[in-house]
């Protein structure tokens, strides 16, 4: 109804479009615009790493510097939050960080699609991390991993209540991890779309008094776009560092 009346629809940008329809029994396995931009993200990451690490020169190029900085950035993140024991999981953390980052950044390009603005994508990543960390905890500590839910130094009378709280807190990790990324990306892109329509409406209103007033919101949306790019990076960082923290809990049971 909003589109027919000419009013802007800021949620239209999040619509899933089937590009290649494919159904297997009752499962819809169609290739969508979301799938396309996930493929784009993976392809760009592969190209960045292959072309920079395979042909490294004495004087690094800009792309080589970006790749090396990303590698060192994630490596330091793993060392600081997990320790030396976490280095075996570095490839996964690096791939996770780069995938979320590229999906976020690709979504900042006009007429593209923001994969991480959909809860199903972020929750799928979060649930894989949740089960992976839980399996690692049981593999390393066996049944003793259940002690993670029993706080030390707590009176026995409070233990039943605190254990329940710890279990609930642990089970909500994939929800909080996925909603944080999804909500930030969707909210930011929605605001950009709303203010974009607002600026365009003022500039093309045909009113000589209203059109010049569009300069102020144009400057605002320019600054907000810069902020949204920063948020895109920060959300990838937060997603990766929380994964490191969960991994550290599973390994060291702090």
Secondary structure, 3 states (H helix, E strand, C coil): CCCCCCCCCCCHHHCCCEEECCEECCEECCEEHHHHHHHHHHHHHHHHHHHHHCCCCCCCCHHHHHHHHHHHHHHHHHHHHCCHHHHHHHHHHHHHHHHHHHHHHHCCCCCCCCHHHCHHHHHHHHHHHHHHHHHHHHHHHHHHHHHHHCCCCCCHHHHHHHHHHHHHHHHCHHHHHHHHHHHHHHHHHHHHHHHHHHHHHHHCCCCHHHHCCHHHHHHHHHHHHHHHHHHHHHHHHHHHHHHHHHHHHHHHCC
